[in-house]
Amino acid sequence: MFGGLAFLYEGNMAVGVTGDELMVRVGPDATEAALKLPGTRPFDFTGRPMRGWVVVASSAVSEDQALAAWVDQGHAFAASLPPT
């Protein structure tokens, strides 16, 4: 779909990797807060930002703890959705 690697939980995408960036599904209600964090930007793969997603620069997830926090956030949102 986007030329990267995707990680799903019960059929719902939680996080993905494209190039050296992490895509995180944070959900529509958490997008604004996520975009205030260092190294983030809107996920704009098609020319239109995808609501509920952010892209995190590799420099912002170079530490295991930071990467785990983003993966946990993506997993938590995917787990809140019905299985597909």
PDB file with one MODEL, atoms N, CA, C and O in Angstrom:
MODEL        1
ATOM      1  N   MET A   1       0.815  -1.189   0.000  1.00  0.00           N
ATOM      2  CA  MET A   1       0.000   0.000   0.000  1.00  0.00           C
ATOM      3  C   MET A   1       0.864   1.261   0.000  1.00  0.00           C
ATOM      4  O   MET A   1       0.597   2.187  -0.765  1.00  0.00           O
ATOM      5  N   PHE A   2       1.891   1.309   0.844  1.00  0.00           N
ATOM      6  CA  PHE A   2       2.714   2.512   0.942  1.00  0.00           C
ATOM      7  C   PHE A   2       4.193   2.182   0.807  1.00  0.00           C
ATOM      8  O   PHE A   2       5.043   3.034   1.066  1.00  0.00           O
ATOM      9  N   GLY A   3       4.512   0.957   0.405  1.00  0.00           N
ATOM     10  CA  GLY A   3       5.899   0.577   0.201  1.00  0.00           C
ATOM     11  C   GLY A   3       6.686   0.377   1.477  1.00  0.00           C
ATOM     12  O   GLY A   3       7.904   0.558   1.489  1.00  0.00           O
ATOM     13  N   GLY A   4       6.014   0.009   2.545  1.00  0.00           N
ATOM     14  CA  GLY A   4       6.689  -0.179   3.814  1.00  0.00           C
ATOM     15  C   GLY A   4       6.249  -1.452   4.490  1.00  0.00           C
ATOM     16  O   GLY A   4       5.629  -2.319   3.874  1.00  0.00           O
ATOM     17  N   LEU A   5       6.572  -1.557   5.750  1.00  0.00           N
ATOM     18  CA  LEU A   5       6.248  -2.713   6.566  1.00  0.00           C
ATOM     19  C   LEU A   5       5.189  -2.293   7.577  1.00  0.00           C
ATOM     20  O   LEU A   5       5.339  -1.273   8.250  1.00  0.00           O
ATOM     21  N   ALA A   6       4.118  -3.079   7.685  1.00  0.00           N
ATOM     22  CA  ALA A   6       3.027  -2.734   8.594  1.00  0.00           C
ATOM     23  C   ALA A   6       2.883  -3.787   9.684  1.00  0.00           C
ATOM     24  O   ALA A   6       3.112  -4.974   9.450  1.00  0.00           O
ATOM     25  N   PHE A   7       2.505  -3.345  10.863  1.00  0.00           N
ATOM     26  CA  PHE A   7       2.257  -4.233  11.986  1.00  0.00           C
ATOM     27  C   PHE A   7       0.802  -4.057  12.395  1.00  0.00           C
ATOM     28  O   PHE A   7       0.347  -2.945  12.664  1.00  0.00           O
ATOM     29  N   LEU A   8       0.085  -5.167  12.437  1.00  0.00           N
ATOM     30  CA  LEU A   8      -1.339  -5.142  12.714  1.00  0.00           C
ATOM     31  C   LEU A   8      -1.652  -5.827  14.032  1.00  0.00           C
ATOM     32  O   LEU A   8      -0.906  -6.684  14.503  1.00  0.00           O
ATOM     33  N   TYR A   9      -2.775  -5.427  14.615  1.00  0.00           N
ATOM     34  CA  TYR A   9      -3.313  -6.114  15.779  1.00  0.00           C
ATOM     35  C   TYR A   9      -4.749  -6.470  15.449  1.00  0.00           C
ATOM     36  O   TYR A   9      -5.575  -5.587  15.216  1.00  0.00           O
ATOM     37  N   GLU A  10      -5.048  -7.744  15.429  1.00  0.00           N
ATOM     38  CA  GLU A  10      -6.370  -8.269  15.083  1.00  0.00           C
ATOM     39  C   GLU A  10      -6.897  -7.656  13.788  1.00  0.00           C
ATOM     40  O   GLU A  10      -8.075  -7.316  13.673  1.00  0.00           O
ATOM     41  N   GLY A  11      -5.995  -7.525  12.819  1.00  0.00           N
ATOM     42  CA  GLY A  11      -6.366  -7.041  11.497  1.00  0.00           C
ATOM     43  C   GLY A  11      -6.354  -5.535  11.333  1.00  0.00           C
ATOM     44  O   GLY A  11      -6.604  -5.045  10.232  1.00  0.00           O
ATOM     45  N   ASN A  12      -6.075  -4.791  12.373  1.00  0.00           N
ATOM     46  CA  ASN A  12      -6.027  -3.328  12.311  1.00  0.00           C
ATOM     47  C   ASN A  12      -4.579  -2.861  12.390  1.00  0.00           C
ATOM     48  O   ASN A  12      -3.825  -3.276  13.270  1.00  0.00           O
ATOM     49  N   MET A  13      -4.204  -1.995  11.459  1.00  0.00           N
ATOM     50  CA  MET A  13      -2.833  -1.504  11.458  1.00  0.00           C
ATOM     51  C   MET A  13      -2.597  -0.619  12.675  1.00  0.00           C
ATOM     52  O   MET A  13      -3.400   0.258  12.991  1.00  0.00           O
ATOM     53  N   ALA A  14      -1.480  -0.869  13.349  1.00  0.00           N
ATOM     54  CA  ALA A  14      -1.109  -0.109  14.544  1.00  0.00           C
ATOM     55  C   ALA A  14       0.063   0.824  14.253  1.00  0.00           C
ATOM     56  O   ALA A  14       0.013   2.017  14.554  1.00  0.00           O
ATOM     57  N   VAL A  15       1.105   0.270  13.671  1.00  0.00           N
ATOM     58  CA  VAL A  15       2.293   1.039  13.297  1.00  0.00           C
ATOM     59  C   VAL A  15       2.842   0.485  11.994  1.00  0.00           C
ATOM     60  O   VAL A  15       2.500  -0.618  11.568  1.00  0.00           O
ATOM     61  N   GLY A  16       3.693   1.271  11.383  1.00  0.00           N
ATOM     62  CA  GLY A  16       4.352   0.824  10.166  1.00  0.00           C
ATOM     63  C   GLY A  16       5.679   1.535  10.025  1.00  0.00           C
ATOM     64  O   GLY A  16       5.953   2.530  10.697  1.00  0.00           O
ATOM     65  N   VAL A  17       6.490   1.006   9.142  1.00  0.00           N
ATOM     66  CA  VAL A  17       7.792   1.600   8.874  1.00  0.00           C
ATOM     67  C   VAL A  17       7.893   1.816   7.372  1.00  0.00           C
ATOM     68  O   VAL A  17       7.640   0.907   6.581  1.00  0.00           O
ATOM     69  N   THR A  18       8.258   3.006   7.000  1.00  0.00           N
ATOM     70  CA  THR A  18       8.536   3.302   5.603  1.00  0.00           C
ATOM     71  C   THR A  18       9.817   4.120   5.561  1.00  0.00           C
ATOM     72  O   THR A  18       9.918   5.167   6.199  1.00  0.00           O
ATOM     73  N   GLY A  19      10.771   3.644   4.820  1.00  0.00           N
ATOM     74  CA  GLY A  19      12.091   4.272   4.856  1.00  0.00           C
ATOM     75  C   GLY A  19      12.651   4.155   6.252  1.00  0.00           C
ATOM     76  O   GLY A  19      12.750   3.056   6.798  1.00  0.00           O
ATOM     77  N   ASP A  20      13.019   5.283   6.834  1.00  0.00           N
ATOM     78  CA  ASP A  20      13.527   5.255   8.208  1.00  0.00           C
ATOM     79  C   ASP A  20      12.572   5.967   9.173  1.00  0.00           C
ATOM     80  O   ASP A  20      12.974   6.409  10.249  1.00  0.00           O
ATOM     81  N   GLU A  21      11.312   6.068   8.772  1.00  0.00           N
ATOM     82  CA  GLU A  21      10.326   6.729   9.615  1.00  0.00           C
ATOM     83  C   GLU A  21       9.277   5.745  10.118  1.00  0.00           C
ATOM     84  O   GLU A  21       9.001   4.726   9.484  1.00  0.00           O
ATOM     85  N   LEU A  22       8.710   6.067  11.253  1.00  0.00           N
ATOM     86  CA  LEU A  22       7.680   5.249  11.878  1.00  0.00           C
ATOM     87  C   LEU A  22       6.326   5.914  11.674  1.00  0.00           C
ATOM     88  O   LEU A  22       6.166   7.103  11.950  1.00  0.00           O
ATOM     89  N   MET A  23       5.359   5.156  11.194  1.00  0.00           N
ATOM     90  CA  MET A  23       3.981   5.648  11.077  1.00  0.00           C
ATOM     91  C   MET A  23       3.214   5.060  12.245  1.00  0.00           C
ATOM     92  O   MET A  23       3.293   3.860  12.509  1.00  0.00           O
ATOM     93  N   VAL A  24       2.475   5.906  12.942  1.00  0.00           N
ATOM     94  CA  VAL A  24       1.764   5.457  14.129  1.00  0.00           C
ATOM     95  C   VAL A  24       0.300   5.843  14.014  1.00  0.00           C
ATOM     96  O   VAL A  24      -0.037   6.989  13.715  1.00  0.00           O
ATOM     97  N   ARG A  25      -0.564   4.865  14.256  1.00  0.00           N
ATOM     98  CA  ARG A  25      -1.997   5.118  14.263  1.00  0.00           C
ATOM     99  C   ARG A  25      -2.394   5.505  15.675  1.00  0.00           C
ATOM    100  O   ARG A  25      -2.553   4.651  16.548  1.00  0.00           O
ATOM    101  N   VAL A  26      -2.550   6.794  15.884  1.00  0.00           N
ATOM    102  CA  VAL A  26      -2.843   7.298  17.225  1.00  0.00           C
ATOM    103  C   VAL A  26      -4.332   7.522  17.441  1.00  0.00           C
ATOM    104  O   VAL A  26      -4.778   7.648  18.582  1.00  0.00           O
ATOM    105  N   GLY A  27      -5.099   7.574  16.376  1.00  0.00           N
ATOM    106  CA  GLY A  27      -6.535   7.843  16.467  1.00  0.00           C
ATOM    107  C   GLY A  27      -6.818   9.319  16.322  1.00  0.00           C
ATOM    108  O   GLY A  27      -5.977  10.158  16.646  1.00  0.00           O
ATOM    109  N   PRO A  28      -8.006   9.636  15.833  1.00  0.00           N
ATOM    110  CA  PRO A  28      -8.353  11.043  15.583  1.00  0.00           C
ATOM    111  C   PRO A  28      -8.276  11.934  16.817  1.00  0.00           C
ATOM    112  O   PRO A  28      -7.869  13.091  16.713  1.00  0.00           O
ATOM    113  N   ASP A  29      -8.655  11.423  17.969  1.00  0.00           N
ATOM    114  CA  ASP A  29      -8.671  12.249  19.185  1.00  0.00           C
ATOM    115  C   ASP A  29      -7.277  12.551  19.731  1.00  0.00           C
ATOM    116  O   ASP A  29      -7.108  13.504  20.491  1.00  0.00           O
ATOM    117  N   ALA A  30      -6.282  11.755  19.356  1.00  0.00           N
ATOM    118  CA  ALA A  30      -4.929  11.945  19.888  1.00  0.00           C
ATOM    119  C   ALA A  30      -3.971  12.576  18.882  1.00  0.00           C
ATOM    120  O   ALA A  30      -2.806  12.814  19.202  1.00  0.00           O
ATOM    121  N   THR A  31      -4.447  12.844  17.679  1.00  0.00           N
ATOM    122  CA  THR A  31      -3.564  13.356  16.628  1.00  0.00           C
ATOM    123  C   THR A  31      -2.952  14.698  16.995  1.00  0.00           C
ATOM    124  O   THR A  31      -1.740  14.879  16.876  1.00  0.00           O
ATOM    125  N   GLU A  32      -3.762  15.627  17.432  1.00  0.00           N
ATOM    126  CA  GLU A  32      -3.268  16.969  17.740  1.00  0.00           C
ATOM    127  C   GLU A  32      -2.167  16.935  18.802  1.00  0.00           C
ATOM    128  O   GLU A  32      -1.141  17.600  18.659  1.00  0.00           O
ATOM    129  N   ALA A  33      -2.383  16.168  19.854  1.00  0.00           N
ATOM    130  CA  ALA A  33      -1.378  16.062  20.926  1.00  0.00           C
ATOM    131  C   ALA A  33      -0.112  15.392  20.411  1.00  0.00           C
ATOM    132  O   ALA A  33       0.996  15.808  20.752  1.00  0.00           O
ATOM    133  N   ALA A  34      -0.269  14.363  19.598  1.00  0.00           N
ATOM    134  CA  ALA A  34       0.900  13.660  19.062  1.00  0.00           C
ATOM    135  C   ALA A  34       1.741  14.577  18.184  1.00  0.00           C
ATOM    136  O   ALA A  34       2.969  14.499  18.192  1.00  0.00           O
ATOM    137  N   LEU A  35       1.080  15.442  17.431  1.00  0.00           N
ATOM    138  CA  LEU A  35       1.808  16.345  16.534  1.00  0.00           C
ATOM    139  C   LEU A  35       2.570  17.438  17.266  1.00  0.00           C
ATOM    140  O   LEU A  35       3.377  18.140  16.656  1.00  0.00           O
ATOM    141  N   LYS A  36       2.330  17.593  18.549  1.00  0.00           N
ATOM    142  CA  LYS A  36       3.078  18.571  19.345  1.00  0.00           C
ATOM    143  C   LYS A  36       4.388  17.987  19.869  1.00  0.00           C
ATOM    144  O   LYS A  36       5.227  18.716  20.400  1.00  0.00           O
ATOM    145  N   LEU A  37       4.563  16.686  19.722  1.00  0.00           N
ATOM    146  CA  LEU A  37       5.774  16.022  20.220  1.00  0.00           C
ATOM    147  C   LEU A  37       6.908  16.158  19.212  1.00  0.00           C
ATOM    148  O   LEU A  37       6.658  16.254  18.010  1.00  0.00           O
ATOM    149  N   PRO A  38       8.153  16.166  19.686  1.00  0.00           N
ATOM    150  CA  PRO A  38       9.297  16.331  18.790  1.00  0.00           C
ATOM    151  C   PRO A  38       9.375  15.228  17.735  1.00  0.00           C
ATOM    152  O   PRO A  38       9.126  14.057  18.023  1.00  0.00           O
ATOM    153  N   GLY A  39       9.722  15.618  16.524  1.00  0.00           N
ATOM    154  CA  GLY A  39       9.975  14.659  15.459  1.00  0.00           C
ATOM    155  C   GLY A  39       8.740  14.146  14.756  1.00  0.00           C
ATOM    156  O   GLY A  39       8.834  13.211  13.960  1.00  0.00           O
ATOM    157  N   THR A  40       7.579  14.732  15.026  1.00  0.00           N
ATOM    158  CA  THR A  40       6.353  14.243  14.400  1.00  0.00           C
ATOM    159  C   THR A  40       5.886  15.194  13.300  1.00  0.00           C
ATOM    160  O   THR A  40       6.210  16.382  13.285  1.00  0.00           O
ATOM    161  N   ARG A  41       5.118  14.623  12.392  1.00  0.00           N
ATOM    162  CA  ARG A  41       4.464  15.402  11.347  1.00  0.00           C
ATOM    163  C   ARG A  41       3.223  14.636  10.922  1.00  0.00           C
ATOM    164  O   ARG A  41       3.099  13.447  11.214  1.00  0.00           O
ATOM    165  N   PRO A  42       2.303  15.303  10.237  1.00  0.00           N
ATOM    166  CA  PRO A  42       1.114  14.593   9.764  1.00  0.00           C
ATOM    167  C   PRO A  42       1.493  13.504   8.759  1.00  0.00           C
ATOM    168  O   PRO A  42       2.450  13.657   8.001  1.00  0.00           O
ATOM    169  N   PHE A  43       0.750  12.426   8.758  1.00  0.00           N
ATOM    170  CA  PHE A  43       0.951  11.365   7.780  1.00  0.00           C
ATOM    171  C   PHE A  43       0.228  11.792   6.512  1.00  0.00           C
ATOM    172  O   PHE A  43      -1.001  11.825   6.464  1.00  0.00           O
ATOM    173  N   ASP A  44       1.004  12.115   5.492  1.00  0.00           N
ATOM    174  CA  ASP A  44       0.471  12.669   4.258  1.00  0.00           C
ATOM    175  C   ASP A  44       1.035  11.872   3.080  1.00  0.00           C
ATOM    176  O   ASP A  44       1.873  12.368   2.327  1.00  0.00           O
ATOM    177  N   PHE A  45       0.572  10.655   2.935  1.00  0.00           N
ATOM    178  CA  PHE A  45       1.095   9.762   1.904  1.00  0.00           C
ATOM    179  C   PHE A  45       0.488  10.041   0.538  1.00  0.00           C
ATOM    180  O   PHE A  45       1.156   9.869  -0.482  1.00  0.00           O
ATOM    181  N   THR A  46      -0.767  10.470   0.504  1.00  0.00           N
ATOM    182  CA  THR A  46      -1.495  10.626  -0.757  1.00  0.00           C
ATOM    183  C   THR A  46      -1.681  12.076  -1.171  1.00  0.00           C
ATOM    184  O   THR A  46      -2.351  12.346  -2.168  1.00  0.00           O
ATOM    185  N   GLY A  47      -1.112  13.008  -0.436  1.00  0.00           N
ATOM    186  CA  GLY A  47      -1.359  14.412  -0.710  1.00  0.00           C
ATOM    187  C   GLY A  47      -2.430  14.995   0.187  1.00  0.00           C
ATOM    188  O   GLY A  47      -2.660  16.204   0.197  1.00  0.00           O
ATOM    189  N   ARG A  48      -3.085  14.121   0.942  1.00  0.00           N
ATOM    190  CA  ARG A  48      -4.080  14.541   1.944  1.00  0.00           C
ATOM    191  C   ARG A  48      -3.686  13.902   3.267  1.00  0.00           C
ATOM    192  O   ARG A  48      -3.513  12.685   3.335  1.00  0.00           O
ATOM    193  N   PRO A  49      -3.541  14.699   4.317  1.00  0.00           N
ATOM    194  CA  PRO A  49      -3.185  14.103   5.614  1.00  0.00           C
ATOM    195  C   PRO A  49      -4.221  13.062   6.030  1.00  0.00           C
ATOM    196  O   PRO A  49      -5.426  13.279   5.895  1.00  0.00           O
ATOM    197  N   MET A  50      -3.737  11.932   6.536  1.00  0.00           N
ATOM    198  CA  MET A  50      -4.628  10.879   7.017  1.00  0.00           C
ATOM    199  C   MET A  50      -4.942  11.152   8.484  1.00  0.00           C
ATOM    200  O   MET A  50      -4.049  11.203   9.329  1.00  0.00           O
ATOM    201  N   ARG A  51      -6.206  11.323   8.759  1.00  0.00           N
ATOM    202  CA  ARG A  51      -6.666  11.612  10.114  1.00  0.00           C
ATOM    203  C   ARG A  51      -6.364  10.420  11.033  1.00  0.00           C
ATOM    204  O   ARG A  51      -6.636   9.269  10.689  1.00  0.00           O
ATOM    205  N   GLY A  52      -5.808  10.715  12.185  1.00  0.00           N
ATOM    206  CA  GLY A  52      -5.541   9.666  13.158  1.00  0.00           C
ATOM    207  C   GLY A  52      -4.165   9.029  13.032  1.00  0.00           C
ATOM    208  O   GLY A  52      -3.851   8.080  13.752  1.00  0.00           O
ATOM    209  N   TRP A  53      -3.348   9.539  12.129  1.00  0.00           N
ATOM    210  CA  TRP A  53      -2.012   8.993  11.902  1.00  0.00           C
ATOM    211  C   TRP A  53      -0.965  10.079  12.022  1.00  0.00           C
ATOM    212  O   TRP A  53      -1.220  11.233  11.680  1.00  0.00           O
ATOM    213  N   VAL A  54       0.216   9.717  12.507  1.00  0.00           N
ATOM    214  CA  VAL A  54       1.360  10.629  12.498  1.00  0.00           C
ATOM    215  C   VAL A  54       2.580   9.859  12.003  1.00  0.00           C
ATOM    216  O   VAL A  54       2.636   8.631  12.067  1.00  0.00           O
ATOM    217  N   VAL A  55       3.540  10.610  11.515  1.00  0.00           N
ATOM    218  CA  VAL A  55       4.834  10.058  11.136  1.00  0.00           C
ATOM    219  C   VAL A  55       5.836  10.559  12.158  1.00  0.00           C
ATOM    220  O   VAL A  55       5.841  11.735  12.521  1.00  0.00           O
ATOM    221  N   VAL A  56       6.683   9.649  12.616  1.00  0.00           N
ATOM    222  CA  VAL A  56       7.688   9.989  13.620  1.00  0.00           C
ATOM    223  C   VAL A  56       9.066   9.780  12.990  1.00  0.00           C
ATOM    224  O   VAL A  56       9.373   8.700  12.485  1.00  0.00           O
ATOM    225  N   ALA A  57       9.876  10.811  13.026  1.00  0.00           N
ATOM    226  CA  ALA A  57      11.231  10.748  12.466  1.00  0.00           C
ATOM    227  C   ALA A  57      12.074   9.732  13.218  1.00  0.00           C
ATOM    228  O   ALA A  57      11.880   9.497  14.411  1.00  0.00           O
ATOM    229  N   SER A  58      13.003   9.141  12.504  1.00  0.00           N
ATOM    230  CA  SER A  58      13.868   8.129  13.124  1.00  0.00           C
ATOM    231  C   SER A  58      14.647   8.696  14.308  1.00  0.00           C
ATOM    232  O   SER A  58      14.919   7.982  15.274  1.00  0.00           O
ATOM    233  N   SER A  59      15.000   9.958  14.237  1.00  0.00           N
ATOM    234  CA  SER A  59      15.742  10.566  15.351  1.00  0.00           C
ATOM    235  C   SER A  59      14.922  10.629  16.638  1.00  0.00           C
ATOM    236  O   SER A  59      15.482  10.688  17.733  1.00  0.00           O
ATOM    237  N   ALA A  60      13.607  10.616  16.507  1.00  0.00           N
ATOM    238  CA  ALA A  60      12.738  10.684  17.691  1.00  0.00           C
ATOM    239  C   ALA A  60      12.449   9.312  18.286  1.00  0.00           C
ATOM    240  O   ALA A  60      11.847   9.220  19.356  1.00  0.00           O
ATOM    241  N   VAL A  61      12.866   8.249  17.615  1.00  0.00           N
ATOM    242  CA  VAL A  61      12.647   6.888  18.131  1.00  0.00           C
ATOM    243  C   VAL A  61      13.956   6.099  18.167  1.00  0.00           C
ATOM    244  O   VAL A  61      13.952   4.871  18.085  1.00  0.00           O
ATOM    245  N   SER A  62      15.064   6.808  18.288  1.00  0.00           N
ATOM    246  CA  SER A  62      16.361   6.131  18.308  1.00  0.00           C
ATOM    247  C   SER A  62      16.633   5.417  19.629  1.00  0.00           C
ATOM    248  O   SER A  62      17.460   4.507  19.688  1.00  0.00           O
ATOM    249  N   GLU A  63      15.944   5.826  20.677  1.00  0.00           N
ATOM    250  CA  GLU A  63      16.068   5.167  21.978  1.00  0.00           C
ATOM    251  C   GLU A  63      14.949   4.136  22.119  1.00  0.00           C
ATOM    252  O   GLU A  63      13.813   4.390  21.718  1.00  0.00           O
ATOM    253  N   ASP A  64      15.269   2.981  22.686  1.00  0.00           N
ATOM    254  CA  ASP A  64      14.284   1.905  22.833  1.00  0.00           C
ATOM    255  C   ASP A  64      13.022   2.359  23.559  1.00  0.00           C
ATOM    256  O   ASP A  64      11.913   1.987  23.174  1.00  0.00           O
ATOM    257  N   GLN A  65      13.188   3.156  24.599  1.00  0.00           N
ATOM    258  CA  GLN A  65      12.044   3.604  25.384  1.00  0.00           C
ATOM    259  C   GLN A  65      11.107   4.477  24.550  1.00  0.00           C
ATOM    260  O   GLN A  65       9.888   4.346  24.654  1.00  0.00           O
ATOM    261  N   ALA A  66      11.658   5.358  23.733  1.00  0.00           N
ATOM    262  CA  ALA A  66      10.838   6.227  22.884  1.00  0.00           C
ATOM    263  C   ALA A  66      10.109   5.404  21.825  1.00  0.00           C
ATOM    264  O   ALA A  66       8.923   5.623  21.574  1.00  0.00           O
ATOM    265  N   LEU A  67      10.805   4.467  21.209  1.00  0.00           N
ATOM    266  CA  LEU A  67      10.180   3.594  20.209  1.00  0.00           C
ATOM    267  C   LEU A  67       9.057   2.785  20.845  1.00  0.00           C
ATOM    268  O   LEU A  67       7.969   2.679  20.278  1.00  0.00           O
ATOM    269  N   ALA A  68       9.310   2.220  22.006  1.00  0.00           N
ATOM    270  CA  ALA A  68       8.297   1.412  22.694  1.00  0.00           C
ATOM    271  C   ALA A  68       7.059   2.231  23.029  1.00  0.00           C
ATOM    272  O   ALA A  68       5.942   1.724  22.933  1.00  0.00           O
ATOM    273  N   ALA A  69       7.237   3.484  23.419  1.00  0.00           N
ATOM    274  CA  ALA A  69       6.093   4.332  23.755  1.00  0.00           C
ATOM    275  C   ALA A  69       5.216   4.559  22.529  1.00  0.00           C
ATOM    276  O   ALA A  69       3.990   4.508  22.632  1.00  0.00           O
ATOM    277  N   TRP A  70       5.822   4.809  21.373  1.00  0.00           N
ATOM    278  CA  TRP A  70       5.042   5.006  20.150  1.00  0.00           C
ATOM    279  C   TRP A  70       4.356   3.716  19.716  1.00  0.00           C
ATOM    280  O   TRP A  70       3.189   3.734  19.325  1.00  0.00           O
ATOM    281  N   VAL A  71       5.069   2.605  19.783  1.00  0.00           N
ATOM    282  CA  VAL A  71       4.466   1.319  19.410  1.00  0.00           C
ATOM    283  C   VAL A  71       3.309   1.004  20.351  1.00  0.00           C
ATOM    284  O   VAL A  71       2.263   0.529  19.909  1.00  0.00           O
ATOM    285  N   ASP A  72       3.486   1.263  21.639  1.00  0.00           N
ATOM    286  CA  ASP A  72       2.409   1.035  22.602  1.00  0.00           C
ATOM    287  C   ASP A  72       1.192   1.889  22.279  1.00  0.00           C
ATOM    288  O   ASP A  72       0.059   1.421  22.393  1.00  0.00           O
ATOM    289  N   GLN A  73       1.411   3.130  21.881  1.00  0.00           N
ATOM    290  CA  GLN A  73       0.283   4.010  21.559  1.00  0.00           C
ATOM    291  C   GLN A  73      -0.460   3.501  20.322  1.00  0.00           C
ATOM    292  O   GLN A  73      -1.690   3.479  20.297  1.00  0.00           O
ATOM    293  N   GLY A  74       0.294   3.091  19.296  1.00  0.00           N
ATOM    294  CA  GLY A  74      -0.344   2.539  18.106  1.00  0.00           C
ATOM    295  C   GLY A  74      -1.095   1.249  18.411  1.00  0.00           C
ATOM    296  O   GLY A  74      -2.200   1.035  17.913  1.00  0.00           O
ATOM    297  N   HIS A  75      -0.502   0.404  19.218  1.00  0.00           N
ATOM    298  CA  HIS A  75      -1.156  -0.848  19.603  1.00  0.00           C
ATOM    299  C   HIS A  75      -2.423  -0.579  20.391  1.00  0.00           C
ATOM    300  O   HIS A  75      -3.445  -1.228  20.167  1.00  0.00           O
ATOM    301  N   ALA A  76      -2.365   0.366  21.307  1.00  0.00           N
ATOM    302  CA  ALA A  76      -3.541   0.671  22.139  1.00  0.00           C
ATOM    303  C   ALA A  76      -4.710   1.141  21.273  1.00  0.00           C
ATOM    304  O   ALA A  76      -5.854   0.751  21.507  1.00  0.00           O
ATOM    305  N   PHE A  77      -4.426   1.972  20.282  1.00  0.00           N
ATOM    306  CA  PHE A  77      -5.528   2.425  19.436  1.00  0.00           C
ATOM    307  C   PHE A  77      -6.052   1.282  18.581  1.00  0.00           C
ATOM    308  O   PHE A  77      -7.265   1.109  18.464  1.00  0.00           O
ATOM    309  N   ALA A  78      -5.163   0.502  17.985  1.00  0.00           N
ATOM    310  CA  ALA A  78      -5.619  -0.636  17.160  1.00  0.00           C
ATOM    311  C   ALA A  78      -6.412  -1.624  17.994  1.00  0.00           C
ATOM    312  O   ALA A  78      -7.376  -2.212  17.503  1.00  0.00           O
ATOM    313  N   ALA A  79      -6.023  -1.816  19.247  1.00  0.00           N
ATOM    314  CA  ALA A  79      -6.745  -2.745  20.124  1.00  0.00           C
ATOM    315  C   ALA A  79      -8.117  -2.224  20.514  1.00  0.00           C
ATOM    316  O   ALA A  79      -8.975  -2.996  20.943  1.00  0.00           O
ATOM    317  N   SER A  80      -8.331  -0.926  20.372  1.00  0.00           N
ATOM    318  CA  SER A  80      -9.644  -0.356  20.708  1.00  0.00           C
ATOM    319  C   SER A  80     -10.659  -0.542  19.574  1.00  0.00           C
ATOM    320  O   SER A  80     -11.847  -0.268  19.748  1.00  0.00           O
ATOM    321  N   LEU A  81     -10.192  -1.000  18.433  1.00  0.00           N
ATOM    322  CA  LEU A  81     -11.061  -1.191  17.267  1.00  0.00           C
ATOM    323  C   LEU A  81     -11.582  -2.628  17.206  1.00  0.00           C
ATOM    324  O   LEU A  81     -10.946  -3.532  17.748  1.00  0.00           O
ATOM    325  N   PRO A  82     -12.704  -2.848  16.570  1.00  0.00           N
ATOM    326  CA  PRO A  82     -13.177  -4.234  16.418  1.00  0.00           C
ATOM    327  C   PRO A  82     -12.249  -5.004  15.473  1.00  0.00           C
ATOM    328  O   PRO A  82     -11.720  -4.425  14.524  1.00  0.00           O
ATOM    329  N   PRO A  83     -12.047  -6.289  15.721  1.00  0.00           N
ATOM    330  CA  PRO A  83     -11.213  -7.091  14.833  1.00  0.00           C
ATOM    331  C   PRO A  83     -11.771  -7.073  13.403  1.00  0.00           C
ATOM    332  O   PRO A  83     -12.979  -6.992  13.183  1.00  0.00           O
ATOM    333  N   THR A  84     -10.851  -7.152  12.450  1.00  0.00           N
ATOM    334  CA  THR A  84     -11.303  -7.201  11.051  1.00  0.00           C
ATOM    335  C   THR A  84     -11.016  -8.553  10.440  1.00  0.00           C
ATOM    336  O   THR A  84     -11.326  -8.781   9.271  1.00  0.00           O
TER     337      THR A  84
ENDMDL
END
